[in-house]
Amino acid sequence: MRVLVASDNPAKLEGTRRAVEEALPGTHEVRSARYPHPLPDMPRGKEVFAGARMRACWAEGQGADLGVGIESGLVRPPGASEEFLATVTCVRGKGREGWGISAGFPFRFAGEPADPVRGYVAHLTRGRLGRADLVYQAVLLAIFSWLLVEG
């Protein structure tokens, strides 16, 4: 299976590779490509989900068997007083779509600006978790969601 991640961020590629190896036994070509359309640096709310879907659609349109769109941003649970930083993934292929979301944390605890590879979560967890770990969670759940649509 050809899997394309619509991003040139190394953490997104690493987390996706780990999730694909875990969820889809066998040999797969997992690669990444820079998404050519502008998106907000820190999307909020519906923008996070829309960005993930746009990336997945683009990746699938490049000939991938499974297009992977990953977007990190701020989401606010209903009734919550603050926003949480989370990673959302949409995967598309074979006429199906799957979704996953990572663990999140209140953004007020994010601290210093993120290293693009390790992410804000590395600062928050004192290096115990990195961005690739949150990507892994979101992609793994999106793949299993996608597989369930199959029946």
N, C-alpha and C positions, 0 to 999 in steps of 0.2 A: 504494500500500500504506500502511495506517495502522500506524505503529510507536509503541508506548507503552513508555516507560521507567518502571519502578516506583520512582521516586525523584524528589525535588525538588532534588537536588544538581546545580548547574550543570555541574560537571565530567563527571558521568555523561551528561548530555544532550549536551554538546559532543562527547565521545568517541564516543557512539553515532551522532550525526549524521555525523561523519567516516567512521565504519566503514560506515554504510548507503550513503553516497555512493560509497564505494570498491567495495563488494561487490555492490550492487544498482543497476545503472544504471537511470535513469528518475527520475520524480518521486515523492517519497514525503512523507507527512506524519509528521514525527518530533516527538513531544511527550513531556512528562513529567508525572507526577502523583505526589503524595506517597503512599507506601505506608502504609496505615492501621494496620498491625499492628506491635507492638513486636518489635524484634530486638536482639540484643546489640550494644553499641558496638564491641567488638572480638571478633568470633566466632573460634572456633578449630576446626581440623580439619573434621569433617563438618558443623559448623554453617555454615561458609562456603558449602559446596555446597548445603545445605538452604535457606539464606537466599536464594541466587540462584534456586533452583527455585521457592520460594514466591512470590517477587516476579514471576517470569516467568508463573507460573500466574495470579496475580492480574491482571497486566496483560492477558493474553490474555482473561481473563474479563470485562474491561471493554469488550470489543468490538474489540480490536486485531487486525489481521491477523498481526502479529508482536509478541508480548509479550517484553520484555527485562527480565531480572532480573540485577542487578549487585551483588556483595557482595565487599568487601575484608576480608581477615582473615588470620589466622596459620595456616599449614600447615607440617607437619613431614614432610619426606621420610623414608621408611623408613631407619632406621639413622643419621639425622642427629642431631647433638647440639643443634641449635637450630632455632627456628621461623623461617619466612620470611614476609614480608608480600607477598601477591599479591592480584590481583583476579580473581575468577571470574565468568563470565557464563553464564547459561542463556537461550536463546531458544526460544520456543514459538509454533507456528502451523501451520495446515493439517494438524493431526494428527501433527506431527513436533516433535522437540526437538534442539537443538544445544548444544554446550558449548565454551567457550574459557577459557583462563587466560593471564594476562599474565606478563611477566617478573616475577621476585620478587627480594627481597634479604633478607639476614639482618636480623631486626627489631632486633637489638642496635645496629645502625648507624642506626636511624631518627632519633635525635636528639630535638630539641624536639617538643612536641605539634604535630600537623599542623594547618595551615590547611585547613579543610574543602574548599576549592576546589583548591588546589595539591597538598595531600597530603604525606605523609612523604617521598615520593620527591623532591619539589622540594628539601627540605633535604639529602637524601643526595647528590643530583646537582648541588648548587649552582645550582639553577634550570634545568638543561638539560632535565629532564623534569618533567612535572607529572602530576597524577592523571588528567587527561583523556587523556594519552598511554597510560597503562596500561589505562584503560577502552577506548580505541580498539583496543589489541592484543587484549584479551579478547573484545570484541564482534565484531571482524572475524573472529577464529578461530571463534567460536560461529556466526556467520552461515554461513561456509563449511562448517562441520561440519553445520549444518542443511540446507544445499543438497545436500550429499552424500547425506543420508538419502533425498532425493527420487529419486536414482538416475540 
